[in-house]
Amino acid sequence: LVVMPIFLGDHSNPLRERYGYLGDNAAEIVLALVTRPDLFVDQLAHRSSLEAALLVLLGAGLLPLLVPKLWPPLAVLILVPLLAQHDAQRTLSLHYMVVPGTFALVLAVVALRSPLLPKVLPAQLPVQATAAAAILVCAAVIFAWKSPLPPSFAAETARFEVDSHSRKAESFVDMVPDHVPVSAQATYVPHLSQREDIYEFPRVADAEWVLLDSKRPVPGYDFPAFKDCLKELPTLGFEVV
């Protein structure tokens, strides 16, 4: 399941939204990959993309490198999201890491039975235990390098501080009745998600409540229609609580 950030109804085109620089449909995209390699090379020439690919391999202890026959499908599963224009997908953030990361772990299990594994390890080392240790060490390295949680080097401690505005915002979230359709600014969608209908503003649909916060950022994909929809809220029957 892919949740698109842009709601265009019948006019939605996931390929154009993610690979528009290559074409509007599958045929144009494949043709561009063959005739315009400079386009996808430029797209991949980002440090964040290289880091994402490295994270996939490190997460499996680099063991997939021992299974050459399965490199092509692994490359496809990594390259397809890396070629997207959507930043979270291009960097394998959020749920976009699940498929390539899971497949890399499957390859790691296959590699444990590969005849190449004993050949690359000193004879005195137990194969299974050494491979498990490699995965454990790599997991620790990834945590220290990229995890948003302390005590990693990438952690931003300020994000875990609850300031006065956050406490006030929490009281506003508590005001929203349970089990009613809600449209909320992206920041607040996770806090209101325990209901049947939740929309990310500026999508309103049948929402009965709208929660917005001028002191919190608006994602780029929401911004184009954000102000216009905000102006229309009174005409839709909403009033400030």
C-alpha positions as CSV (number, residue, x, y, z in Angstrom):
1,L,0.0,0.0,0.0
2,V,1.4,3.4,-1.0
3,V,-0.2,6.5,0.6
4,M,0.1,9.3,-1.8
5,P,0.8,12.8,-0.3
6,I,-1.1,14.5,-3.1
7,F,-4.8,13.8,-3.6
8,L,-5.8,14.4,-7.2
9,G,-8.8,12.1,-7.5
10,D,-9.1,10.5,-10.9
11,H,-6.2,12.6,-12.1
12,S,-3.7,11.1,-9.8
13,N,-0.6,9.8,-11.5
14,P,1.9,8.2,-9.1
15,L,4.5,7.7,-11.8
16,R,4.4,11.4,-12.8
17,E,4.5,12.5,-9.1
18,R,7.5,10.4,-8.4
19,Y,9.4,10.1,-11.7
20,G,8.1,13.1,-13.6
21,Y,11.6,14.1,-14.7
22,L,11.8,10.8,-16.6
23,G,8.3,10.8,-18.1
24,D,4.5,10.5,-17.4
25,N,4.1,6.8,-17.9
26,A,6.0,3.5,-17.7
27,A,7.0,3.5,-21.4
28,E,8.4,7.1,-21.3
29,I,10.3,6.3,-18.1
30,V,11.9,3.2,-19.4
31,L,12.8,5.0,-22.6
32,A,14.4,7.8,-20.6
33,L,16.4,5.4,-18.5
34,V,17.9,3.9,-21.7
35,T,18.4,7.1,-23.8
36,R,19.0,9.7,-21.0
37,P,21.2,8.0,-18.4
38,D,22.4,11.4,-17.3
39,L,19.0,12.1,-15.8
40,F,19.0,9.2,-13.4
41,V,22.7,9.5,-12.7
42,D,22.1,13.1,-11.6
43,Q,19.2,11.9,-9.4
44,L,21.4,9.3,-7.7
45,A,24.4,11.6,-7.3
46,H,23.3,12.6,-3.8
47,R,25.1,11.7,-0.6
48,S,21.8,10.9,1.1
49,S,21.0,8.4,-1.6
50,L,24.3,6.7,-1.2
51,E,23.8,6.6,2.5
52,A,20.4,5.0,2.1
53,A,21.8,2.2,-0.1
54,L,24.6,1.7,2.4
55,L,22.1,1.5,5.3
56,V,20.3,-1.4,3.5
57,L,23.5,-3.4,3.2
58,L,24.7,-2.6,6.7
59,G,21.4,-3.6,8.2
60,A,22.0,-7.1,6.9
61,G,25.6,-7.2,8.0
62,L,26.9,-6.7,4.4
63,L,26.1,-10.4,3.9
64,P,24.0,-9.8,0.8
65,L,27.3,-9.0,-1.0
66,L,28.1,-12.8,-0.8
67,V,25.1,-13.7,-3.0
68,P,26.0,-12.3,-6.5
69,K,23.1,-14.1,-8.2
70,L,20.6,-12.1,-6.1
71,W,22.3,-8.7,-6.6
72,P,20.0,-7.7,-9.5
73,P,16.7,-7.9,-7.7
74,L,18.3,-6.2,-4.6
75,A,19.5,-3.4,-6.9
76,V,16.1,-3.0,-8.4
77,L,14.4,-2.8,-5.0
78,I,16.9,-0.1,-3.9
79,L,17.1,1.9,-7.1
80,V,13.3,2.2,-7.7
81,P,12.8,4.4,-4.6
82,L,16.1,6.1,-4.9
83,L,15.1,7.4,-8.4
84,A,11.9,9.1,-7.0
85,Q,11.6,12.8,-6.6
86,H,9.9,12.4,-3.3
87,D,12.6,13.1,-0.7
88,A,11.4,10.6,1.9
89,Q,11.3,7.8,-0.7
90,R,14.6,8.9,-2.3
91,T,16.4,8.6,1.1
92,L,14.5,5.4,2.1
93,S,13.0,7.2,5.1
94,L,9.9,6.1,7.0
95,H,8.2,3.0,5.5
96,Y,10.2,3.2,2.2
97,M,13.0,1.3,3.9
98,V,10.8,-1.7,4.7
99,V,10.9,-3.6,1.4
100,P,14.6,-3.3,0.5
101,G,15.6,-3.7,4.1
102,T,13.5,-6.9,4.5
103,F,14.8,-8.3,1.3
104,A,18.4,-7.6,2.3
105,L,17.8,-9.6,5.5
106,V,16.4,-12.5,3.4
107,L,19.6,-12.4,1.4
108,A,21.6,-12.4,4.6
109,V,19.9,-15.7,5.6
110,V,20.6,-17.1,2.1
111,A,24.2,-16.0,2.4
112,L,24.6,-18.0,5.6
113,R,24.3,-21.1,3.5
114,S,26.5,-19.8,0.7
115,P,29.7,-21.8,0.0
116,L,31.5,-18.4,-0.3
117,L,31.0,-17.6,3.4
118,P,33.5,-20.1,4.8
119,K,36.0,-19.0,2.2
120,V,36.1,-15.4,3.2
121,L,36.3,-16.2,6.9
122,P,39.4,-17.6,8.8
123,A,39.0,-21.3,9.3
124,Q,39.0,-21.0,13.1
125,L,35.9,-18.8,13.2
126,P,32.4,-20.4,13.4
127,V,30.4,-19.2,10.4
128,Q,27.0,-18.8,11.9
129,A,28.2,-17.0,15.1
130,T,30.5,-14.7,13.1
131,A,27.7,-13.7,10.7
132,A,25.3,-13.0,13.6
133,A,28.0,-10.9,15.2
134,A,28.5,-9.0,12.0
135,I,24.8,-8.1,11.9
136,L,24.8,-7.1,15.5
137,V,27.8,-4.8,15.1
138,C,26.4,-3.3,12.0
139,A,23.1,-2.6,13.8
140,A,25.0,-0.8,16.5
141,V,26.9,1.2,14.0
142,I,23.7,2.2,12.2
143,F,22.1,3.3,15.5
144,A,25.1,5.4,16.5
145,W,25.3,6.9,13.1
146,K,21.7,7.6,12.0
147,S,19.2,6.9,14.8
148,P,17.1,10.0,15.8
149,L,17.0,8.6,19.4
150,P,19.7,9.3,22.0
151,P,22.5,8.5,22.5
152,S,23.2,8.4,18.8
153,F,25.3,11.1,17.1
154,A,22.3,12.1,14.9
155,A,19.9,12.6,17.8
156,E,18.5,16.2,18.3
157,T,17.9,16.5,22.0
158,A,15.8,19.6,21.5
159,R,13.1,17.5,19.8
160,F,12.5,15.7,23.0
161,E,11.9,18.8,25.1
162,V,8.3,19.6,25.8
163,D,8.0,23.4,25.7
164,S,5.0,25.6,26.7
165,H,3.7,25.6,23.2
166,S,3.7,21.8,23.0
167,R,1.8,21.6,26.3
168,K,-0.8,24.1,25.0
169,A,-1.0,22.1,21.7
170,E,-1.7,18.9,23.6
171,S,-4.7,20.6,25.3
172,F,-6.1,21.5,21.9
173,V,-5.7,17.9,20.7
174,D,-7.6,16.7,23.8
175,M,-10.4,19.1,22.8
176,V,-11.2,17.1,19.6
177,P,-14.0,14.6,20.3
178,D,-13.2,10.9,19.7
179,H,-14.7,9.1,16.7
180,V,-15.3,12.2,14.6
181,P,-13.7,12.9,11.2
182,V,-10.8,15.3,11.6
183,S,-8.6,17.3,9.3
184,A,-5.3,18.2,10.9
185,Q,-2.0,19.9,10.0
186,A,0.7,17.2,9.3
187,T,2.3,17.7,12.7
188,Y,-0.9,16.6,14.5
189,V,-2.1,13.8,12.3
190,P,-0.3,11.1,14.3
191,H,-1.7,12.4,17.6
192,L,-5.3,12.1,16.2
193,S,-4.9,8.9,14.2
194,Q,-6.9,6.6,16.6
195,R,-10.1,7.2,14.7
196,E,-11.8,5.9,11.5
197,D,-11.4,9.1,9.4
198,I,-8.3,11.4,9.6
199,Y,-7.2,13.8,6.8
200,E,-4.1,15.8,6.4
201,F,-5.0,19.5,5.9
202,P,-5.6,21.0,3.3
203,R,-7.7,17.9,2.6
204,V,-10.9,18.4,4.5
205,A,-13.5,16.0,2.9
206,D,-16.2,15.2,5.5
207,A,-14.1,16.4,8.5
208,E,-16.1,17.9,11.4
209,W,-13.0,19.4,13.2
210,V,-9.9,21.0,11.8
211,L,-6.8,21.5,13.8
212,L,-4.1,24.0,12.6
213,D,-1.1,25.5,14.2
214,S,0.6,28.6,12.8
215,K,3.8,27.9,14.8
216,R,4.4,24.5,13.4
217,P,5.8,23.8,9.9
218,V,3.8,22.9,6.9
219,P,5.2,20.2,4.6
220,G,6.1,21.3,1.1
221,Y,3.5,19.0,-0.6
222,D,0.7,20.6,1.5
223,F,1.8,24.2,1.2
224,P,0.5,25.1,-2.3
225,A,-3.2,24.7,-1.3
226,F,-2.8,25.4,2.4
227,K,-3.5,29.1,2.5
228,D,-6.4,29.0,0.0
229,C,-8.1,26.2,1.9
230,L,-7.6,28.0,5.2
231,K,-9.4,31.1,3.8
232,E,-12.3,28.9,2.7
233,L,-12.9,27.2,6.1
234,P,-15.6,29.8,7.2
235,T,-17.6,29.3,4.0
236,L,-17.5,25.6,4.7
237,G,-19.2,26.1,8.0
238,F,-16.2,26.0,10.4
239,E,-15.7,28.5,13.2
240,V,-12.8,29.1,15.5
241,V,-13.0,27.2,18.8
